[in-house]
Amino acid sequence: MKLFNTERLIVRRFKESDGSALFDYFEKPRVNCFIDEKLNSIEEANTEVLK
């Protein structure tokens, strides 16, 4: 389900299959220095996307 989109961006809700990509994103040092929340495993990421 798309919430909205522009010419260059699509904003949608997370899907169950997004867990590994979310985990990879949070593991990047230039990302996680700005975020309080940490994901310790792909299983935690999968739980987050289902919320």
PyMOL Python script that loads the backbone (N, CA, C, O; Angstrom):
from pymol import cmd

cmd.read_pdbstr("""\
ATOM      1  N   MET A   1       0.835  -1.173   0.000  1.00  0.00           N
ATOM      2  CA  MET A   1       0.000   0.000   0.000  1.00  0.00           C
ATOM      3  C   MET A   1       0.887   1.246   0.000  1.00  0.00           C
ATOM      4  O   MET A   1       1.655   1.457   0.939  1.00  0.00           O
ATOM      5  N   LYS A   2       0.791   2.043  -1.009  1.00  0.00           N
ATOM      6  CA  LYS A   2       1.539   3.290  -1.079  1.00  0.00           C
ATOM      7  C   LYS A   2       0.827   4.351  -0.252  1.00  0.00           C
ATOM      8  O   LYS A   2      -0.386   4.527  -0.368  1.00  0.00           O
ATOM      9  N   LEU A   3       1.581   5.053   0.578  1.00  0.00           N
ATOM     10  CA  LEU A   3       1.019   6.172   1.317  1.00  0.00           C
ATOM     11  C   LEU A   3       1.019   7.410   0.440  1.00  0.00           C
ATOM     12  O   LEU A   3       0.039   8.153   0.392  1.00  0.00           O
ATOM     13  N   PHE A   4       2.136   7.624  -0.259  1.00  0.00           N
ATOM     14  CA  PHE A   4       2.202   8.686  -1.263  1.00  0.00           C
ATOM     15  C   PHE A   4       3.441   8.478  -2.110  1.00  0.00           C
ATOM     16  O   PHE A   4       4.339   7.723  -1.735  1.00  0.00           O
ATOM     17  N   ASN A   5       3.489   9.130  -3.222  1.00  0.00           N
ATOM     18  CA  ASN A   5       4.676   9.064  -4.052  1.00  0.00           C
ATOM     19  C   ASN A   5       4.869  10.376  -4.804  1.00  0.00           C
ATOM     20  O   ASN A   5       3.932  11.139  -5.036  1.00  0.00           O
ATOM     21  N   THR A   6       6.132  10.603  -5.174  1.00  0.00           N
ATOM     22  CA  THR A   6       6.497  11.746  -5.999  1.00  0.00           C
ATOM     23  C   THR A   6       7.224  11.191  -7.214  1.00  0.00           C
ATOM     24  O   THR A   6       7.274   9.978  -7.418  1.00  0.00           O
ATOM     25  N   GLU A   7       7.771  12.062  -7.996  1.00  0.00           N
ATOM     26  CA  GLU A   7       8.506  11.619  -9.175  1.00  0.00           C
ATOM     27  C   GLU A   7       9.712  10.753  -8.806  1.00  0.00           C
ATOM     28  O   GLU A   7      10.087   9.852  -9.557  1.00  0.00           O
ATOM     29  N   ARG A   8      10.322  11.032  -7.642  1.00  0.00           N
ATOM     30  CA  ARG A   8      11.551  10.337  -7.265  1.00  0.00           C
ATOM     31  C   ARG A   8      11.443   9.485  -6.005  1.00  0.00           C
ATOM     32  O   ARG A   8      12.424   8.851  -5.616  1.00  0.00           O
ATOM     33  N   LEU A   9      10.286   9.452  -5.360  1.00  0.00           N
ATOM     34  CA  LEU A   9      10.169   8.795  -4.065  1.00  0.00           C
ATOM     35  C   LEU A   9       8.829   8.094  -3.934  1.00  0.00           C
ATOM     36  O   LEU A   9       7.790   8.626  -4.326  1.00  0.00           O
ATOM     37  N   ILE A  10       8.870   6.891  -3.377  1.00  0.00           N
ATOM     38  CA  ILE A  10       7.647   6.164  -3.032  1.00  0.00           C
ATOM     39  C   ILE A  10       7.712   5.870  -1.535  1.00  0.00           C
ATOM     40  O   ILE A  10       8.679   5.271  -1.064  1.00  0.00           O
ATOM     41  N   VAL A  11       6.698   6.284  -0.793  1.00  0.00           N
ATOM     42  CA  VAL A  11       6.619   6.010   0.640  1.00  0.00           C
ATOM     43  C   VAL A  11       5.529   4.970   0.838  1.00  0.00           C
ATOM     44  O   VAL A  11       4.384   5.158   0.428  1.00  0.00           O
ATOM     45  N   ARG A  12       5.914   3.858   1.479  1.00  0.00           N
ATOM     46  CA  ARG A  12       4.976   2.766   1.717  1.00  0.00           C
ATOM     47  C   ARG A  12       5.246   2.187   3.095  1.00  0.00           C
ATOM     48  O   ARG A  12       6.269   2.473   3.718  1.00  0.00           O
ATOM     49  N   ARG A  13       4.329   1.383   3.552  1.00  0.00           N
ATOM     50  CA  ARG A  13       4.515   0.697   4.827  1.00  0.00           C
ATOM     51  C   ARG A  13       5.548  -0.416   4.633  1.00  0.00           C
ATOM     52  O   ARG A  13       5.750  -0.913   3.524  1.00  0.00           O
ATOM     53  N   PHE A  14       6.199  -0.795   5.741  1.00  0.00           N
ATOM     54  CA  PHE A  14       7.134  -1.906   5.687  1.00  0.00           C
ATOM     55  C   PHE A  14       6.407  -3.192   5.323  1.00  0.00           C
ATOM     56  O   PHE A  14       5.244  -3.395   5.671  1.00  0.00           O
ATOM     57  N   LYS A  15       7.127  -4.054   4.613  1.00  0.00           N
ATOM     58  CA  LYS A  15       6.651  -5.408   4.341  1.00  0.00           C
ATOM     59  C   LYS A  15       7.519  -6.365   5.148  1.00  0.00           C
ATOM     60  O   LYS A  15       8.630  -6.016   5.546  1.00  0.00           O
ATOM     61  N   GLU A  16       7.018  -7.558   5.387  1.00  0.00           N
ATOM     62  CA  GLU A  16       7.762  -8.550   6.158  1.00  0.00           C
ATOM     63  C   GLU A  16       9.134  -8.818   5.543  1.00  0.00           C
ATOM     64  O   GLU A  16      10.096  -9.081   6.265  1.00  0.00           O
ATOM     65  N   SER A  17       9.225  -8.756   4.248  1.00  0.00           N
ATOM     66  CA  SER A  17      10.492  -9.030   3.562  1.00  0.00           C
ATOM     67  C   SER A  17      11.511  -7.892   3.695  1.00  0.00           C
ATOM     68  O   SER A  17      12.638  -8.034   3.220  1.00  0.00           O
ATOM     69  N   ASP A  18      11.152  -6.780   4.320  1.00  0.00           N
ATOM     70  CA  ASP A  18      12.055  -5.638   4.481  1.00  0.00           C
ATOM     71  C   ASP A  18      12.982  -5.774   5.690  1.00  0.00           C
ATOM     72  O   ASP A  18      13.864  -4.936   5.880  1.00  0.00           O
ATOM     73  N   GLY A  19      12.803  -6.792   6.496  1.00  0.00           N
ATOM     74  CA  GLY A  19      13.577  -6.933   7.733  1.00  0.00           C
ATOM     75  C   GLY A  19      15.078  -6.967   7.527  1.00  0.00           C
ATOM     76  O   GLY A  19      15.807  -6.279   8.242  1.00  0.00           O
ATOM     77  N   SER A  20      15.560  -7.741   6.577  1.00  0.00           N
ATOM     78  CA  SER A  20      17.011  -7.832   6.374  1.00  0.00           C
ATOM     79  C   SER A  20      17.580  -6.519   5.846  1.00  0.00           C
ATOM     80  O   SER A  20      18.690  -6.140   6.220  1.00  0.00           O
ATOM     81  N   ALA A  21      16.852  -5.823   4.992  1.00  0.00           N
ATOM     82  CA  ALA A  21      17.318  -4.525   4.486  1.00  0.00           C
ATOM     83  C   ALA A  21      17.361  -3.500   5.617  1.00  0.00           C
ATOM     84  O   ALA A  21      18.285  -2.690   5.684  1.00  0.00           O
ATOM     85  N   LEU A  22      16.368  -3.531   6.504  1.00  0.00           N
ATOM     86  CA  LEU A  22      16.349  -2.616   7.644  1.00  0.00           C
ATOM     87  C   LEU A  22      17.538  -2.885   8.560  1.00  0.00           C
ATOM     88  O   LEU A  22      18.192  -1.951   9.025  1.00  0.00           O
ATOM     89  N   PHE A  23      17.813  -4.147   8.814  1.00  0.00           N
ATOM     90  CA  PHE A  23      18.957  -4.515   9.651  1.00  0.00           C
ATOM     91  C   PHE A  23      20.259  -4.030   9.022  1.00  0.00           C
ATOM     92  O   PHE A  23      21.100  -3.459   9.716  1.00  0.00           O
ATOM     93  N   ASP A  24      20.439  -4.244   7.733  1.00  0.00           N
ATOM     94  CA  ASP A  24      21.642  -3.782   7.029  1.00  0.00           C
ATOM     95  C   ASP A  24      21.788  -2.268   7.125  1.00  0.00           C
ATOM     96  O   ASP A  24      22.890  -1.760   7.331  1.00  0.00           O
ATOM     97  N   TYR A  25      20.686  -1.553   6.979  1.00  0.00           N
ATOM     98  CA  TYR A  25      20.697  -0.093   7.050  1.00  0.00           C
ATOM     99  C   TYR A  25      21.117   0.383   8.440  1.00  0.00           C
ATOM    100  O   TYR A  25      21.934   1.296   8.565  1.00  0.00           O
ATOM    101  N   PHE A  26      20.557  -0.235   9.490  1.00  0.00           N
ATOM    102  CA  PHE A  26      20.865   0.169  10.860  1.00  0.00           C
ATOM    103  C   PHE A  26      22.298  -0.183  11.254  1.00  0.00           C
ATOM    104  O   PHE A  26      22.826   0.404  12.198  1.00  0.00           O
ATOM    105  N   GLU A  27      22.935  -1.112  10.567  1.00  0.00           N
ATOM    106  CA  GLU A  27      24.301  -1.516  10.868  1.00  0.00           C
ATOM    107  C   GLU A  27      25.338  -0.525  10.354  1.00  0.00           C
ATOM    108  O   GLU A  27      26.501  -0.598  10.753  1.00  0.00           O
ATOM    109  N   LYS A  28      24.953   0.389   9.488  1.00  0.00           N
ATOM    110  CA  LYS A  28      25.902   1.343   8.909  1.00  0.00           C
ATOM    111  C   LYS A  28      26.273   2.393   9.957  1.00  0.00           C
ATOM    112  O   LYS A  28      25.389   3.008  10.554  1.00  0.00           O
ATOM    113  N   PRO A  29      27.575   2.605  10.186  1.00  0.00           N
ATOM    114  CA  PRO A  29      28.001   3.568  11.210  1.00  0.00           C
ATOM    115  C   PRO A  29      27.478   4.984  10.975  1.00  0.00           C
ATOM    116  O   PRO A  29      27.181   5.692  11.938  1.00  0.00           O
ATOM    117  N   ARG A  30      27.360   5.403   9.741  1.00  0.00           N
ATOM    118  CA  ARG A  30      26.901   6.768   9.466  1.00  0.00           C
ATOM    119  C   ARG A  30      25.398   6.913   9.682  1.00  0.00           C
ATOM    120  O   ARG A  30      24.883   8.031   9.690  1.00  0.00           O
ATOM    121  N   VAL A  31      24.692   5.807   9.854  1.00  0.00           N
ATOM    122  CA  VAL A  31      23.259   5.839  10.144  1.00  0.00           C
ATOM    123  C   VAL A  31      23.031   5.699  11.642  1.00  0.00           C
ATOM    124  O   VAL A  31      22.325   6.507  12.246  1.00  0.00           O
ATOM    125  N   ASN A  32      23.626   4.678  12.236  1.00  0.00           N
ATOM    126  CA  ASN A  32      23.291   4.379  13.630  1.00  0.00           C
ATOM    127  C   ASN A  32      23.836   5.394  14.627  1.00  0.00           C
ATOM    128  O   ASN A  32      23.443   5.355  15.793  1.00  0.00           O
ATOM    129  N   CYS A  33      24.719   6.297  14.226  1.00  0.00           N
ATOM    130  CA  CYS A  33      25.177   7.328  15.164  1.00  0.00           C
ATOM    131  C   CYS A  33      24.092   8.376  15.413  1.00  0.00           C
ATOM    132  O   CYS A  33      24.199   9.155  16.360  1.00  0.00           O
ATOM    133  N   PHE A  34      23.055   8.407  14.582  1.00  0.00           N
ATOM    134  CA  PHE A  34      21.965   9.368  14.737  1.00  0.00           C
ATOM    135  C   PHE A  34      20.698   8.749  15.318  1.00  0.00           C
ATOM    136  O   PHE A  34      19.710   9.451  15.529  1.00  0.00           O
ATOM    137  N   ILE A  35      20.715   7.449  15.578  1.00  0.00           N
ATOM    138  CA  ILE A  35      19.512   6.728  15.996  1.00  0.00           C
ATOM    139  C   ILE A  35      19.735   6.133  17.381  1.00  0.00           C
ATOM    140  O   ILE A  35      20.771   5.515  17.629  1.00  0.00           O
ATOM    141  N   ASP A  36      18.780   6.310  18.278  1.00  0.00           N
ATOM    142  CA  ASP A  36      18.869   5.694  19.603  1.00  0.00           C
ATOM    143  C   ASP A  36      18.621   4.193  19.561  1.00  0.00           C
ATOM    144  O   ASP A  36      19.209   3.438  20.335  1.00  0.00           O
ATOM    145  N   GLU A  37      17.764   3.770  18.669  1.00  0.00           N
ATOM    146  CA  GLU A  37      17.370   2.366  18.609  1.00  0.00           C
ATOM    147  C   GLU A  37      18.434   1.541  17.895  1.00  0.00           C
ATOM    148  O   GLU A  37      18.952   1.951  16.857  1.00  0.00           O
ATOM    149  N   LYS A  38      18.754   0.389  18.449  1.00  0.00           N
ATOM    150  CA  LYS A  38      19.707  -0.526  17.832  1.00  0.00           C
ATOM    151  C   LYS A  38      18.998  -1.849  17.561  1.00  0.00           C
ATOM    152  O   LYS A  38      18.151  -2.280  18.342  1.00  0.00           O
ATOM    153  N   LEU A  39      19.344  -2.475  16.471  1.00  0.00           N
ATOM    154  CA  LEU A  39      18.829  -3.802  16.154  1.00  0.00           C
ATOM    155  C   LEU A  39      19.991  -4.778  16.292  1.00  0.00           C
ATOM    156  O   LEU A  39      21.024  -4.613  15.644  1.00  0.00           O
ATOM    157  N   ASN A  40      19.824  -5.792  17.134  1.00  0.00           N
ATOM    158  CA  ASN A  40      20.902  -6.730  17.412  1.00  0.00           C
ATOM    159  C   ASN A  40      20.900  -7.946  16.509  1.00  0.00           C
ATOM    160  O   ASN A  40      21.876  -8.695  16.473  1.00  0.00           O
ATOM    161  N   SER A  41      19.809  -8.152  15.777  1.00  0.00           N
ATOM    162  CA  SER A  41      19.728  -9.325  14.908  1.00  0.00           C
ATOM    163  C   SER A  41      18.688  -9.090  13.817  1.00  0.00           C
ATOM    164  O   SER A  41      17.875  -8.170  13.897  1.00  0.00           O
ATOM    165  N   ILE A  42      18.734  -9.929  12.814  1.00  0.00           N
ATOM    166  CA  ILE A  42      17.734  -9.853  11.748  1.00  0.00           C
ATOM    167  C   ILE A  42      16.357 -10.193  12.311  1.00  0.00           C
ATOM    168  O   ILE A  42      15.348  -9.661  11.846  1.00  0.00           O
ATOM    169  N   GLU A  43      16.309 -11.068  13.302  1.00  0.00           N
ATOM    170  CA  GLU A  43      15.031 -11.409  13.926  1.00  0.00           C
ATOM    171  C   GLU A  43      14.390 -10.180  14.575  1.00  0.00           C
ATOM    172  O   GLU A  43      13.179  -9.988  14.475  1.00  0.00           O
ATOM    173  N   GLU A  44      15.197  -9.351  15.238  1.00  0.00           N
ATOM    174  CA  GLU A  44      14.668  -8.109  15.815  1.00  0.00           C
ATOM    175  C   GLU A  44      14.165  -7.175  14.720  1.00  0.00           C
ATOM    176  O   GLU A  44      13.128  -6.531  14.879  1.00  0.00           O
ATOM    177  N   ALA A  45      14.888  -7.102  13.623  1.00  0.00           N
ATOM    178  CA  ALA A  45      14.461  -6.257  12.500  1.00  0.00           C
ATOM    179  C   ALA A  45      13.144  -6.762  11.932  1.00  0.00           C
ATOM    180  O   ALA A  45      12.260  -5.965  11.619  1.00  0.00           O
ATOM    181  N   ASN A  46      13.003  -8.075  11.795  1.00  0.00           N
ATOM    182  CA  ASN A  46      11.749  -8.642  11.289  1.00  0.00           C
ATOM    183  C   ASN A  46      10.587  -8.315  12.219  1.00  0.00           C
ATOM    184  O   ASN A  46       9.481  -8.049  11.750  1.00  0.00           O
ATOM    185  N   THR A  47      10.820  -8.329  13.518  1.00  0.00           N
ATOM    186  CA  THR A  47       9.786  -7.966  14.486  1.00  0.00           C
ATOM    187  C   THR A  47       9.400  -6.502  14.337  1.00  0.00           C
ATOM    188  O   THR A  47       8.219  -6.163  14.413  1.00  0.00           O
ATOM    189  N   GLU A  48      10.377  -5.635  14.127  1.00  0.00           N
ATOM    190  CA  GLU A  48      10.104  -4.202  13.971  1.00  0.00           C
ATOM    191  C   GLU A  48       9.243  -3.914  12.749  1.00  0.00           C
ATOM    192  O   GLU A  48       8.333  -3.087  12.820  1.00  0.00           O
ATOM    193  N   VAL A  49       9.510  -4.573  11.643  1.00  0.00           N
ATOM    194  CA  VAL A  49       8.739  -4.268  10.434  1.00  0.00           C
ATOM    195  C   VAL A  49       7.299  -4.743  10.547  1.00  0.00           C
ATOM    196  O   VAL A  49       6.432  -4.259   9.820  1.00  0.00           O
ATOM    197  N   LEU A  50       7.032  -5.678  11.441  1.00  0.00           N
ATOM    198  CA  LEU A  50       5.665  -6.173  11.612  1.00  0.00           C
ATOM    199  C   LEU A  50       4.840  -5.307  12.556  1.00  0.00           C
ATOM    200  O   LEU A  50       3.629  -5.501  12.661  1.00  0.00           O
ATOM    201  N   LYS A  51       5.468  -4.359  13.243  1.00  0.00           N
ATOM    202  CA  LYS A  51       4.737  -3.490  14.182  1.00  0.00           C
ATOM    203  C   LYS A  51       3.866  -2.518  13.442  1.00  0.00           C
ATOM    204  O   LYS A  51       3.178  -1.708  14.063  1.00  0.00           O
TER     205      LYS A  51
END
""", "prot")
cmd.dss("prot")
cmd.show_as("cartoon", "prot")
cmd.util.cbc("prot")
cmd.orient("prot")
